[in-house]
């Protein structure tokens, strides 16, 4: 897999993770006053998605730098 291909894969993964995190947070907002345990679990899941996004963004930045060095 080339750096360009890997960068595209990371971009795709980031888009999916961001969408999933957004949907989880929307679910939490739509729940209203309901089971606090369930809300807490959904919030933990969304926070986990956010952590993955930060990690993948770092990977993406590294790949973009490598690609620029390779082509520049």
C-alpha positions in Angstrom: 0.0 0.0 0.0 1.4 3.4 -1.0 1.5 6.3 1.4 -1.2 8.0 -0.7 -3.4 4.9 -0.4 -2.9 4.7 3.3 -3.6 8.4 3.7 -6.9 7.9 1.8 -7.8 5.0 4.1 -7.1 7.1 7.2 -9.2 9.9 5.8 -12.1 7.5 5.2 -11.8 6.1 8.7 -11.7 9.5 10.2 -14.9 10.5 8.3 -16.7 7.3 9.6 -15.5 7.8 13.2 -16.6 11.5 13.2 -20.0 10.5 11.9 -20.3 7.8 14.5 -19.3 10.1 17.3 -21.8 12.7 16.1 -24.6 10.2 15.9 -23.8 8.9 19.5 -23.9 12.5 20.8 -27.2 13.2 19.0 -28.7 10.0 20.5 -27.6 11.3 24.0 -29.3 14.6 23.3 -32.5 13.0 22.0 -32.8 10.7 25.1 -34.1 13.4 27.4 -34.4 12.4 31.1 -33.9 8.6 30.8 -31.7 5.9 32.2 -28.5 7.6 33.5 -26.5 4.4 33.1 -27.4 4.2 29.4 -26.6 7.8 28.9 -23.2 7.3 30.6 -22.4 4.3 28.4 -23.2 6.2 25.2 -21.2 9.2 26.4 -18.2 6.8 27.1 -18.6 5.4 23.6 -18.6 8.8 22.1 -15.6 9.9 24.1 -13.8 6.7 22.9 -14.6 7.6 19.3 -13.1 11.1 20.0 -9.9 9.5 21.3 -9.6 7.4 18.2 -10.1 10.4 16.1 -7.3 12.3 17.8 -5.0 9.3 17.3 -6.0 8.8 13.6 -5.6 12.6 13.0 -2.0 12.3 14.3 -1.4 9.4 11.9 -3.0 11.3 9.1 -0.7 14.3 9.7 2.3 12.0 9.8 1.3 10.4 6.5 0.6 13.8 4.9 4.1 14.9 5.9 5.7 11.8 4.5 3.8 12.1 1.3 4.9 15.7 0.9 8.5 14.8 1.5 8.2 12.0 -1.0 6.7 14.2 -3.7 8.2 17.5 -2.8 
